[in-house]
Amino acid sequence: MPKYLILGLLVVILTFMIMNKWPKLKENTKNKLISSIFGIIAIGFVILISLLIF
């Protein structure tokens, strides 16, 4: 139970920190960050599907 509380607080604090720093980033950095997030999600889906198939 406490680990979920810590995880929830970490997500909220991280979200607010990103919201604070986002306007100050350059466009190139924003594009790299967004593409890396989508890449991690895509790799996660591939791993999940491969685990479900085999």
TAVEN-V538532 format. One record per pair of residues at least 24 apart in sequence whose ideal C-beta (glycine too) atoms are under 6 Angstrom apart, sorted by the first residue. I is the first residue (numbers start at 1). GAP is how many residues later the second one is. If there is no record, write none. Layout:
BEGIN
i | gap
I | GAP
I | GAP
END
This chain:
BEGIN
none
END
